[in-house]
Amino acid sequence: VFVILGSTYTGTFEDVQAMSDELDKYEAQTGIHVPIHVDAASGGFVAPFAYPKYTWDFKIPRVQSINASGHKYGMSS
């Protein structure tokens, strides 16, 4: 499952922790582990500074990969 941290057009963040919580419930019911990829191409440059208490990264055990791409940095400011 991928979660978007910083939509290109609106800048909104999807709730990574809430998705992880839902996937925990799914895993408890089915035994199927589903990891999370965070698409942080825009928000990854902003979230740590603008929202320091927002949990979205490897602090969430289900997050297995994150991308933060410099080509989107100009759109994140």
N, CA, C and O atoms as a Maestro MAE file, in Angstrom:
{
 s_m_m2io_version
 :::
 2.0.0
}

f_m_ct {
 s_m_title
 :::
 protein
 m_atom[308] {
  # First column is atom index #
  i_m_mmod_type
  r_m_x_coord
  r_m_y_coord
  r_m_z_coord
  i_m_residue_number
  s_m_chain_name
  s_m_pdb_residue_name
  s_m_pdb_atom_name
  i_m_atomic_number
  :::
  1 25 0.860 -1.162 0.000 1 A "VAL " " N  " 7
  2 3 0.000 0.000 0.000 1 A "VAL " " CA " 6
  3 2 0.902 1.218 0.000 1 A "VAL " " C  " 6
  4 15 1.901 1.251 0.719 1 A "VAL " " O  " 8
  5 25 0.561 2.222 -0.800 2 A "PHE " " N  " 7
  6 3 1.324 3.459 -0.725 2 A "PHE " " CA " 6
  7 2 0.435 4.568 -0.195 2 A "PHE " " C  " 6
  8 15 -0.766 4.617 -0.459 2 A "PHE " " O  " 8
  9 25 1.066 5.459 0.564 3 A "VAL " " N  " 7
  10 3 0.385 6.586 1.175 3 A "VAL " " CA " 6
  11 2 1.103 7.843 0.697 3 A "VAL " " C  " 6
  12 15 2.333 7.891 0.680 3 A "VAL " " O  " 8
  13 25 0.344 8.850 0.314 4 A "ILE " " N  " 7
  14 3 0.927 10.069 -0.249 4 A "ILE " " CA " 6
  15 2 1.111 11.116 0.838 4 A "ILE " " C  " 6
  16 15 0.170 11.475 1.546 4 A "ILE " " O  " 8
  17 25 2.325 11.591 0.954 5 A "LEU " " N  " 7
  18 3 2.653 12.638 1.915 5 A "LEU " " CA " 6
  19 2 2.964 13.903 1.119 5 A "LEU " " C  " 6
  20 15 4.118 14.186 0.798 5 A "LEU " " O  " 8
  21 25 1.926 14.645 0.811 6 A "GLY " " N  " 7
  22 3 2.091 15.880 0.063 6 A "GLY " " CA " 6
  23 2 1.645 15.745 -1.371 6 A "GLY " " C  " 6
  24 15 2.469 15.567 -2.268 6 A "GLY " " O  " 8
  25 25 0.353 15.827 -1.595 7 A "SER " " N  " 7
  26 3 -0.182 15.784 -2.948 7 A "SER " " CA " 6
  27 2 0.412 16.920 -3.770 7 A "SER " " C  " 6
  28 15 0.551 18.040 -3.278 7 A "SER " " O  " 8
  29 25 0.757 16.639 -5.001 8 A "THR " " N  " 7
  30 3 1.386 17.641 -5.864 8 A "THR " " CA " 6
  31 2 0.536 18.899 -5.996 8 A "THR " " C  " 6
  32 15 1.077 20.004 -5.999 8 A "THR " " O  " 8
  33 25 -0.774 18.756 -6.105 9 A "TYR " " N  " 7
  34 3 -1.619 19.907 -6.394 9 A "TYR " " CA " 6
  35 2 -2.190 20.595 -5.168 9 A "TYR " " C  " 6
  36 15 -2.419 21.804 -5.188 9 A "TYR " " O  " 8
  37 25 -2.425 19.841 -4.100 10 A "THR " " N  " 7
  38 3 -3.050 20.454 -2.920 10 A "THR " " CA " 6
  39 2 -2.132 20.504 -1.712 10 A "THR " " C  " 6
  40 15 -2.387 21.261 -0.776 10 A "THR " " O  " 8
  41 25 -1.069 19.711 -1.716 11 A "GLY " " N  " 7
  42 3 -0.152 19.669 -0.591 11 A "GLY " " CA " 6
  43 2 -0.664 18.860 0.594 11 A "GLY " " C  " 6
  44 15 0.005 18.788 1.625 11 A "GLY " " O  " 8
  45 25 -1.837 18.250 0.465 12 A "THR " " N  " 7
  46 3 -2.417 17.517 1.591 12 A "THR " " CA " 6
  47 2 -1.648 16.222 1.867 12 A "THR " " C  " 6
  48 15 -1.079 15.604 0.967 12 A "THR " " O  " 8
  49 25 -1.653 15.845 3.126 13 A "PHE " " N  " 7
  50 3 -1.014 14.610 3.564 13 A "PHE " " CA " 6
  51 2 -2.085 13.571 3.821 13 A "PHE " " C  " 6
  52 15 -3.107 13.877 4.435 13 A "PHE " " O  " 8
  53 25 -1.871 12.359 3.368 14 A "GLU " " N  " 7
  54 3 -2.710 11.248 3.798 14 A "GLU " " CA " 6
  55 2 -2.181 10.784 5.154 14 A "GLU " " C  " 6
  56 15 -1.001 10.967 5.453 14 A "GLU " " O  " 8
  57 25 -3.030 10.196 5.962 15 A "ASP " " N  " 7
  58 3 -2.669 9.828 7.331 15 A "ASP " " CA " 6
  59 2 -1.981 8.464 7.353 15 A "ASP " " C  " 6
  60 15 -2.636 7.423 7.290 15 A "ASP " " O  " 8
  61 25 -0.658 8.486 7.445 16 A "VAL " " N  " 7
  62 3 0.131 7.256 7.405 16 A "VAL " " CA " 6
  63 2 -0.168 6.379 8.620 16 A "VAL " " C  " 6
  64 15 -0.319 5.164 8.488 16 A "VAL " " O  " 8
  65 25 -0.254 6.989 9.799 17 A "GLN " " N  " 7
  66 3 -0.526 6.215 11.010 17 A "GLN " " CA " 6
  67 2 -1.900 5.553 10.952 17 A "GLN " " C  " 6
  68 15 -2.048 4.394 11.338 17 A "GLN " " O  " 8
  69 25 -2.894 6.275 10.476 18 A "ALA " " N  " 7
  70 3 -4.245 5.702 10.368 18 A "ALA " " CA " 6
  71 2 -4.259 4.530 9.395 18 A "ALA " " C  " 6
  72 15 -4.918 3.521 9.649 18 A "ALA " " O  " 8
  73 25 -3.539 4.654 8.286 19 A "MET " " N  " 7
  74 3 -3.466 3.536 7.337 19 A "MET " " CA " 6
  75 2 -2.784 2.349 7.976 19 A "MET " " C  " 6
  76 15 -3.218 1.211 7.796 19 A "MET " " O  " 8
  77 25 -1.716 2.600 8.724 20 A "SER " " N  " 7
  78 3 -1.030 1.516 9.418 20 A "SER " " CA " 6
  79 2 -1.961 0.822 10.409 20 A "SER " " C  " 6
  80 15 -1.965 -0.405 10.512 20 A "SER " " O  " 8
  81 25 -2.742 1.604 11.130 21 A "ASP " " N  " 7
  82 3 -3.694 1.043 12.091 21 A "ASP " " CA " 6
  83 2 -4.720 0.139 11.391 21 A "ASP " " C  " 6
  84 15 -5.045 -0.940 11.887 21 A "ASP " " O  " 8
  85 25 -5.224 0.591 10.238 22 A "GLU " " N  " 7
  86 3 -6.184 -0.214 9.479 22 A "GLU " " CA " 6
  87 2 -5.532 -1.502 8.976 22 A "GLU " " C  " 6
  88 15 -6.152 -2.566 8.995 22 A "GLU " " O  " 8
  89 25 -4.292 -1.402 8.532 23 A "LEU " " N  " 7
  90 3 -3.596 -2.593 8.056 23 A "LEU " " CA " 6
  91 2 -3.277 -3.551 9.204 23 A "LEU " " C  " 6
  92 15 -3.224 -4.764 9.002 23 A "LEU " " O  " 8
  93 25 -3.066 -3.016 10.401 24 A "ASP " " N  " 7
  94 3 -2.886 -3.876 11.578 24 A "ASP " " CA " 6
  95 2 -4.147 -4.700 11.822 24 A "ASP " " C  " 6
  96 15 -4.070 -5.895 12.108 24 A "ASP " " O  " 8
  97 25 -5.311 -4.055 11.709 25 A "LYS " " N  " 7
  98 3 -6.585 -4.763 11.882 25 A "LYS " " CA " 6
  99 2 -6.747 -5.844 10.812 25 A "LYS " " C  " 6
  100 15 -7.159 -6.967 11.104 25 A "LYS " " O  " 8
  101 25 -6.418 -5.488 9.576 26 A "TYR " " N  " 7
  102 3 -6.513 -6.439 8.471 26 A "TYR " " CA " 6
  103 2 -5.608 -7.641 8.717 26 A "TYR " " C  " 6
  104 15 -6.006 -8.786 8.504 26 A "TYR " " O  " 8
  105 25 -4.385 -7.366 9.168 27 A "GLU " " N  " 7
  106 3 -3.453 -8.453 9.439 27 A "GLU " " CA " 6
  107 2 -3.946 -9.344 10.580 27 A "GLU " " C  " 6
  108 15 -3.796 -10.565 10.531 27 A "GLU " " O  " 8
  109 25 -4.532 -8.731 11.603 28 A "ALA " " N  " 7
  110 3 -5.062 -9.510 12.722 28 A "ALA " " CA " 6
  111 2 -6.178 -10.448 12.259 28 A "ALA " " C  " 6
  112 15 -6.316 -11.552 12.787 28 A "ALA " " O  " 8
  113 25 -6.967 -10.022 11.286 29 A "GLN " " N  " 7
  114 3 -8.086 -10.825 10.785 29 A "GLN " " CA " 6
  115 2 -7.658 -11.892 9.785 29 A "GLN " " C  " 6
  116 15 -8.225 -12.984 9.746 29 A "GLN " " O  " 8
  117 25 -6.645 -11.563 8.974 30 A "THR " " N  " 7
  118 3 -6.298 -12.444 7.851 30 A "THR " " CA " 6
  119 2 -4.930 -13.104 7.956 30 A "THR " " C  " 6
  120 15 -4.672 -14.115 7.302 30 A "THR " " O  " 8
  121 25 -4.055 -12.535 8.777 31 A "GLY " " N  " 7
  122 3 -2.685 -13.032 8.850 31 A "GLY " " CA " 6
  123 2 -1.797 -12.520 7.736 31 A "GLY " " C  " 6
  124 15 -0.624 -12.885 7.660 31 A "GLY " " O  " 8
  125 25 -2.335 -11.687 6.880 32 A "ILE " " N  " 7
  126 3 -1.575 -11.154 5.742 32 A "ILE " " CA " 6
  127 2 -0.935 -9.830 6.143 32 A "ILE " " C  " 6
  128 15 -1.623 -8.895 6.552 32 A "ILE " " O  " 8
  129 25 0.399 -9.763 6.020 33 A "HIS " " N  " 7
  130 3 1.131 -8.542 6.338 33 A "HIS " " CA " 6
  131 2 1.249 -7.685 5.075 33 A "HIS " " C  " 6
  132 15 1.723 -8.156 4.041 33 A "HIS " " O  " 8
  133 25 0.824 -6.447 5.164 34 A "VAL " " N  " 7
  134 3 0.907 -5.518 4.040 34 A "VAL " " CA " 6
  135 2 1.782 -4.340 4.470 34 A "VAL " " C  " 6
  136 15 1.399 -3.588 5.366 34 A "VAL " " O  " 8
  137 25 2.939 -4.168 3.851 35 A "PRO " " N  " 7
  138 3 3.800 -3.045 4.196 35 A "PRO " " CA " 6
  139 2 3.301 -1.745 3.569 35 A "PRO " " C  " 6
  140 15 2.431 -1.751 2.698 35 A "PRO " " O  " 8
  141 25 3.865 -0.641 4.026 36 A "ILE " " N  " 7
  142 3 3.508 0.681 3.508 36 A "ILE " " CA " 6
  143 2 4.721 1.302 2.837 36 A "ILE " " C  " 6
  144 15 5.839 1.232 3.349 36 A "ILE " " O  " 8
  145 25 4.479 1.913 1.678 37 A "HIS " " N  " 7
  146 3 5.452 2.776 1.015 37 A "HIS " " CA " 6
  147 2 4.912 4.192 1.125 37 A "HIS " " C  " 6
  148 15 3.757 4.441 0.779 37 A "HIS " " O  " 8
  149 25 5.726 5.122 1.599 38 A "VAL " " N  " 7
  150 3 5.306 6.517 1.712 38 A "VAL " " CA " 6
  151 2 5.872 7.288 0.530 38 A "VAL " " C  " 6
  152 15 7.086 7.406 0.366 38 A "VAL " " O  " 8
  153 25 4.972 7.807 -0.284 39 A "ASP " " N  " 7
  154 3 5.369 8.672 -1.398 39 A "ASP " " CA " 6
  155 2 5.477 10.082 -0.837 39 A "ASP " " C  " 6
  156 15 4.489 10.814 -0.763 39 A "ASP " " O  " 8
  157 25 6.685 10.449 -0.446 40 A "ALA " " N  " 7
  158 3 6.921 11.743 0.193 40 A "ALA " " CA " 6
  159 2 7.676 12.682 -0.741 40 A "ALA " " C  " 6
  160 15 8.480 13.501 -0.293 40 A "ALA " " O  " 8
  161 25 7.415 12.560 -2.034 41 A "ALA " " N  " 7
  162 3 8.148 13.344 -3.012 41 A "ALA " " CA " 6
  163 2 8.041 14.848 -2.750 41 A "ALA " " C  " 6
  164 15 8.992 15.587 -3.003 41 A "ALA " " O  " 8
  165 25 6.913 15.300 -2.255 42 A "SER " " N  " 7
  166 3 6.759 16.723 -1.910 42 A "SER " " CA " 6
  167 2 6.838 16.928 -0.407 42 A "SER " " C  " 6
  168 15 7.659 17.715 0.064 42 A "SER " " O  " 8
  169 25 6.010 16.242 0.343 43 A "GLY " " N  " 7
  170 3 5.884 16.470 1.769 43 A "GLY " " CA " 6
  171 2 7.069 16.038 2.608 43 A "GLY " " C  " 6
  172 15 7.245 16.528 3.724 43 A "GLY " " O  " 8
  173 25 7.877 15.138 2.100 44 A "GLY " " N  " 7
  174 3 9.028 14.673 2.860 44 A "GLY " " CA " 6
  175 2 10.025 15.761 3.169 44 A "GLY " " C  " 6
  176 15 10.799 15.640 4.119 44 A "GLY " " O  " 8
  177 25 10.024 16.818 2.389 45 A "PHE " " N  " 7
  178 3 10.923 17.941 2.626 45 A "PHE " " CA " 6
  179 2 10.328 18.955 3.590 45 A "PHE " " C  " 6
  180 15 11.053 19.780 4.147 45 A "PHE " " O  " 8
  181 25 9.024 18.903 3.792 46 A "VAL " " N  " 7
  182 3 8.329 19.897 4.606 46 A "VAL " " CA " 6
  183 2 7.888 19.336 5.955 46 A "VAL " " C  " 6
  184 15 8.045 19.998 6.981 46 A "VAL " " O  " 8
  185 25 7.347 18.143 5.962 47 A "ALA " " N  " 7
  186 3 6.736 17.568 7.165 47 A "ALA " " CA " 6
  187 2 7.653 17.575 8.392 47 A "ALA " " C  " 6
  188 15 7.192 17.944 9.472 47 A "ALA " " O  " 8
  189 25 8.920 17.188 8.277 48 A "PRO " " N  " 7
  190 3 9.740 17.147 9.484 48 A "PRO " " CA " 6
  191 2 9.900 18.502 10.171 48 A "PRO " " C  " 6
  192 15 10.127 18.561 11.379 48 A "PRO " " O  " 8
  193 25 9.785 19.573 9.418 49 A "PHE " " N  " 7
  194 3 9.987 20.910 9.969 49 A "PHE " " CA " 6
  195 2 8.671 21.613 10.289 49 A "PHE " " C  " 6
  196 15 8.544 22.262 11.327 49 A "PHE " " O  " 8
  197 25 7.708 21.482 9.407 50 A "ALA " " N  " 7
  198 3 6.428 22.161 9.607 50 A "ALA " " CA " 6
  199 2 5.536 21.427 10.607 50 A "ALA " " C  " 6
  200 15 4.744 22.050 11.315 50 A "ALA " " O  " 8
  201 25 5.667 20.105 10.661 51 A "TYR " " N  " 7
  202 3 4.825 19.281 11.539 51 A "TYR " " CA " 6
  203 2 5.704 18.281 12.289 51 A "TYR " " C  " 6
  204 15 5.601 17.081 12.037 51 A "TYR " " O  " 8
  205 25 6.558 18.733 13.194 52 A "PRO " " N  " 7
  206 3 7.522 17.834 13.832 52 A "PRO " " CA " 6
  207 2 6.899 16.709 14.654 52 A "PRO " " C  " 6
  208 15 7.564 15.703 14.903 52 A "PRO " " O  " 8
  209 25 5.659 16.844 15.079 53 A "LYS " " N  " 7
  210 3 5.012 15.789 15.867 53 A "LYS " " CA " 6
  211 2 4.217 14.812 14.997 53 A "LYS " " C  " 6
  212 15 3.686 13.824 15.504 53 A "LYS " " O  " 8
  213 25 4.134 15.079 13.709 54 A "TYR " " N  " 7
  214 3 3.392 14.213 12.790 54 A "TYR " " CA " 6
  215 2 4.223 12.963 12.502 54 A "TYR " " C  " 6
  216 15 5.356 13.063 12.032 54 A "TYR " " O  " 8
  217 25 3.666 11.805 12.779 55 A "THR " " N  " 7
  218 3 4.385 10.549 12.563 55 A "THR " " CA " 6
  219 2 4.012 9.984 11.198 55 A "THR " " C  " 6
  220 15 2.845 9.705 10.923 55 A "THR " " O  " 8
  221 25 5.021 9.819 10.352 56 A "TRP " " N  " 7
  222 3 4.766 9.357 8.994 56 A "TRP " " CA " 6
  223 2 5.893 8.492 8.427 56 A "TRP " " C  " 6
  224 15 5.765 7.953 7.328 56 A "TRP " " O  " 8
  225 25 6.985 8.358 9.163 57 A "ASP " " N  " 7
  226 3 8.188 7.759 8.596 57 A "ASP " " CA " 6
  227 2 8.485 6.386 9.200 57 A "ASP " " C  " 6
  228 15 7.563 5.669 9.591 57 A "ASP " " O  " 8
  229 25 9.763 6.017 9.278 58 A "PHE " " N  " 7
  230 3 10.153 4.692 9.741 58 A "PHE " " CA " 6
  231 2 9.885 4.465 11.229 58 A "PHE " " C  " 6
  232 15 10.132 3.372 11.740 58 A "PHE " " O  " 8
  233 25 9.390 5.470 11.918 59 A "LYS " " N  " 7
  234 3 8.957 5.262 13.305 59 A "LYS " " CA " 6
  235 2 7.732 4.343 13.338 59 A "LYS " " C  " 6
  236 15 7.460 3.704 14.354 59 A "LYS " " O  " 8
  237 25 7.009 4.280 12.243 60 A "ILE " " N  " 7
  238 3 5.877 3.360 12.098 60 A "ILE " " CA " 6
  239 2 6.440 2.063 11.522 60 A "ILE " " C  " 6
  240 15 6.902 2.049 10.381 60 A "ILE " " O  " 8
  241 25 6.410 0.981 12.286 61 A "PRO " " N  " 7
  242 3 7.055 -0.261 11.834 61 A "PRO " " CA " 6
  243 2 6.597 -0.775 10.469 61 A "PRO " " C  " 6
  244 15 7.377 -1.416 9.764 61 A "PRO " " O  " 8
  245 25 5.369 -0.513 10.090 62 A "ARG " " N  " 7
  246 3 4.853 -1.015 8.818 62 A "ARG " " CA " 6
  247 2 5.438 -0.254 7.622 62 A "ARG " " C  " 6
  248 15 5.389 -0.755 6.499 62 A "ARG " " O  " 8
  249 25 5.986 0.937 7.842 63 A "VAL " " N  " 7
  250 3 6.594 1.711 6.752 63 A "VAL " " CA " 6
  251 2 7.905 1.038 6.371 63 A "VAL " " C  " 6
  252 15 8.838 0.967 7.171 63 A "VAL " " O  " 8
  253 25 7.961 0.549 5.140 64 A "GLN " " N  " 7
  254 3 9.138 -0.171 4.660 64 A "GLN " " CA " 6
  255 2 9.979 0.638 3.683 64 A "GLN " " C  " 6
  256 15 11.162 0.353 3.497 64 A "GLN " " O  " 8
  257 25 9.373 1.647 3.058 65 A "SER " " N  " 7
  258 3 10.132 2.459 2.107 65 A "SER " " CA " 6
  259 2 9.515 3.848 2.009 65 A "SER " " C  " 6
  260 15 8.318 4.044 2.219 65 A "SER " " O  " 8
  261 25 10.379 4.801 1.681 66 A "ILE " " N  " 7
  262 3 9.968 6.200 1.535 66 A "ILE " " CA " 6
  263 2 10.729 6.765 0.342 66 A "ILE " " C  " 6
  264 15 11.922 6.508 0.180 66 A "ILE " " O  " 8
  265 25 10.040 7.530 -0.485 67 A "ASN " " N  " 7
  266 3 10.779 8.279 -1.501 67 A "ASN " " CA " 6
  267 2 10.561 9.767 -1.264 67 A "ASN " " C  " 6
  268 15 9.453 10.207 -0.957 67 A "ASN " " O  " 8
  269 25 11.609 10.512 -1.409 68 A "ALA " " N  " 7
  270 3 11.554 11.973 -1.345 68 A "ALA " " CA " 6
  271 2 12.421 12.458 -2.495 68 A "ALA " " C  " 6
  272 15 13.640 12.288 -2.479 68 A "ALA " " O  " 8
  273 25 11.800 13.049 -3.471 69 A "SER " " N  " 7
  274 3 12.473 13.363 -4.718 69 A "SER " " CA " 6
  275 2 12.726 14.855 -4.851 69 A "SER " " C  " 6
  276 15 11.808 15.665 -4.724 69 A "SER " " O  " 8
  277 25 13.957 15.203 -5.104 70 A "GLY " " N  " 7
  278 3 14.342 16.601 -5.258 70 A "GLY " " CA " 6
  279 2 13.617 17.328 -6.368 70 A "GLY " " C  " 6
  280 15 13.466 18.548 -6.303 70 A "GLY " " O  " 8
  281 25 13.164 16.613 -7.390 71 A "HIS " " N  " 7
  282 3 12.489 17.291 -8.495 71 A "HIS " " CA " 6
  283 2 11.150 17.879 -8.076 71 A "HIS " " C  " 6
  284 15 10.602 18.719 -8.790 71 A "HIS " " O  " 8
  285 25 10.611 17.460 -6.934 72 A "LYS " " N  " 7
  286 3 9.348 17.998 -6.456 72 A "LYS " " CA " 6
  287 2 9.559 19.083 -5.398 72 A "LYS " " C  " 6
  288 15 8.596 19.721 -4.974 72 A "LYS " " O  " 8
  289 25 10.792 19.299 -4.972 73 A "TYR " " N  " 7
  290 3 11.041 20.210 -3.862 73 A "TYR " " CA " 6
  291 2 10.465 21.598 -4.125 73 A "TYR " " C  " 6
  292 15 9.892 22.203 -3.219 73 A "TYR " " O  " 8
  293 25 10.601 22.109 -5.330 74 A "GLY " " N  " 7
  294 3 10.103 23.444 -5.643 74 A "GLY " " CA " 6
  295 2 8.610 23.571 -5.461 74 A "GLY " " C  " 6
  296 15 8.111 24.661 -5.184 74 A "GLY " " O  " 8
  297 25 7.887 22.474 -5.611 75 A "MET " " N  " 7
  298 3 6.434 22.511 -5.468 75 A "MET " " CA " 6
  299 2 6.008 22.368 -4.016 75 A "MET " " C  " 6
  300 15 4.825 22.523 -3.712 75 A "MET " " O  " 8
  301 25 6.933 22.080 -3.111 76 A "SER " " N  " 7
  302 3 6.568 21.843 -1.715 76 A "SER " " CA " 6
  303 2 6.683 23.083 -0.862 76 A "SER " " C  " 6
  304 15 6.296 23.063 0.307 76 A "SER " " O  " 8
  305 25 7.203 24.158 -1.412 77 A "SER " " N  " 7
  306 3 7.368 25.373 -0.597 77 A "SER " " CA " 6
  307 2 6.211 26.323 -0.738 77 A "SER " " C  " 6
  308 15 6.206 27.386 -0.117 77 A "SER " " O  " 8
  :::
 }
 m_bond[307] {
  # First column is bond index #
  i_m_from
  i_m_to
  i_m_order
  :::
  1 1 2 1
  2 2 3 1
  3 3 4 2
  4 3 5 1
  5 5 6 1
  6 6 7 1
  7 7 8 2
  8 7 9 1
  9 9 10 1
  10 10 11 1
  11 11 12 2
  12 11 13 1
  13 13 14 1
  14 14 15 1
  15 15 16 2
  16 15 17 1
  17 17 18 1
  18 18 19 1
  19 19 20 2
  20 19 21 1
  21 21 22 1
  22 22 23 1
  23 23 24 2
  24 23 25 1
  25 25 26 1
  26 26 27 1
  27 27 28 2
  28 27 29 1
  29 29 30 1
  30 30 31 1
  31 31 32 2
  32 31 33 1
  33 33 34 1
  34 34 35 1
  35 35 36 2
  36 35 37 1
  37 37 38 1
  38 38 39 1
  39 39 40 2
  40 39 41 1
  41 41 42 1
  42 42 43 1
  43 43 44 2
  44 43 45 1
  45 45 46 1
  46 46 47 1
  47 47 48 2
  48 47 49 1
  49 49 50 1
  50 50 51 1
  51 51 52 2
  52 51 53 1
  53 53 54 1
  54 54 55 1
  55 55 56 2
  56 55 57 1
  57 57 58 1
  58 58 59 1
  59 59 60 2
  60 59 61 1
  61 61 62 1
  62 62 63 1
  63 63 64 2
  64 63 65 1
  65 65 66 1
  66 66 67 1
  67 67 68 2
  68 67 69 1
  69 69 70 1
  70 70 71 1
  71 71 72 2
  72 71 73 1
  73 73 74 1
  74 74 75 1
  75 75 76 2
  76 75 77 1
  77 77 78 1
  78 78 79 1
  79 79 80 2
  80 79 81 1
  81 81 82 1
  82 82 83 1
  83 83 84 2
  84 83 85 1
  85 85 86 1
  86 86 87 1
  87 87 88 2
  88 87 89 1
  89 89 90 1
  90 90 91 1
  91 91 92 2
  92 91 93 1
  93 93 94 1
  94 94 95 1
  95 95 96 2
  96 95 97 1
  97 97 98 1
  98 98 99 1
  99 99 100 2
  100 99 101 1
  101 101 102 1
  102 102 103 1
  103 103 104 2
  104 103 105 1
  105 105 106 1
  106 106 107 1
  107 107 108 2
  108 107 109 1
  109 109 110 1
  110 110 111 1
  111 111 112 2
  112 111 113 1
  113 113 114 1
  114 114 115 1
  115 115 116 2
  116 115 117 1
  117 117 118 1
  118 118 119 1
  119 119 120 2
  120 119 121 1
  121 121 122 1
  122 122 123 1
  123 123 124 2
  124 123 125 1
  125 125 126 1
  126 126 127 1
  127 127 128 2
  128 127 129 1
  129 129 130 1
  130 130 131 1
  131 131 132 2
  132 131 133 1
  133 133 134 1
  134 134 135 1
  135 135 136 2
  136 135 137 1
  137 137 138 1
  138 138 139 1
  139 139 140 2
  140 139 141 1
  141 141 142 1
  142 142 143 1
  143 143 144 2
  144 143 145 1
  145 145 146 1
  146 146 147 1
  147 147 148 2
  148 147 149 1
  149 149 150 1
  150 150 151 1
  151 151 152 2
  152 151 153 1
  153 153 154 1
  154 154 155 1
  155 155 156 2
  156 155 157 1
  157 157 158 1
  158 158 159 1
  159 159 160 2
  160 159 161 1
  161 161 162 1
  162 162 163 1
  163 163 164 2
  164 163 165 1
  165 165 166 1
  166 166 167 1
  167 167 168 2
  168 167 169 1
  169 169 170 1
  170 170 171 1
  171 171 172 2
  172 171 173 1
  173 173 174 1
  174 174 175 1
  175 175 176 2
  176 175 177 1
  177 177 178 1
  178 178 179 1
  179 179 180 2
  180 179 181 1
  181 181 182 1
  182 182 183 1
  183 183 184 2
  184 183 185 1
  185 185 186 1
  186 186 187 1
  187 187 188 2
  188 187 189 1
  189 189 190 1
  190 190 191 1
  191 191 192 2
  192 191 193 1
  193 193 194 1
  194 194 195 1
  195 195 196 2
  196 195 197 1
  197 197 198 1
  198 198 199 1
  199 199 200 2
  200 199 201 1
  201 201 202 1
  202 202 203 1
  203 203 204 2
  204 203 205 1
  205 205 206 1
  206 206 207 1
  207 207 208 2
  208 207 209 1
  209 209 210 1
  210 210 211 1
  211 211 212 2
  212 211 213 1
  213 213 214 1
  214 214 215 1
  215 215 216 2
  216 215 217 1
  217 217 218 1
  218 218 219 1
  219 219 220 2
  220 219 221 1
  221 221 222 1
  222 222 223 1
  223 223 224 2
  224 223 225 1
  225 225 226 1
  226 226 227 1
  227 227 228 2
  228 227 229 1
  229 229 230 1
  230 230 231 1
  231 231 232 2
  232 231 233 1
  233 233 234 1
  234 234 235 1
  235 235 236 2
  236 235 237 1
  237 237 238 1
  238 238 239 1
  239 239 240 2
  240 239 241 1
  241 241 242 1
  242 242 243 1
  243 243 244 2
  244 243 245 1
  245 245 246 1
  246 246 247 1
  247 247 248 2
  248 247 249 1
  249 249 250 1
  250 250 251 1
  251 251 252 2
  252 251 253 1
  253 253 254 1
  254 254 255 1
  255 255 256 2
  256 255 257 1
  257 257 258 1
  258 258 259 1
  259 259 260 2
  260 259 261 1
  261 261 262 1
  262 262 263 1
  263 263 264 2
  264 263 265 1
  265 265 266 1
  266 266 267 1
  267 267 268 2
  268 267 269 1
  269 269 270 1
  270 270 271 1
  271 271 272 2
  272 271 273 1
  273 273 274 1
  274 274 275 1
  275 275 276 2
  276 275 277 1
  277 277 278 1
  278 278 279 1
  279 279 280 2
  280 279 281 1
  281 281 282 1
  282 282 283 1
  283 283 284 2
  284 283 285 1
  285 285 286 1
  286 286 287 1
  287 287 288 2
  288 287 289 1
  289 289 290 1
  290 290 291 1
  291 291 292 2
  292 291 293 1
  293 293 294 1
  294 294 295 1
  295 295 296 2
  296 295 297 1
  297 297 298 1
  298 298 299 1
  299 299 300 2
  300 299 301 1
  301 301 302 1
  302 302 303 1
  303 303 304 2
  304 303 305 1
  305 305 306 1
  306 306 307 1
  307 307 308 2
  :::
 }
}
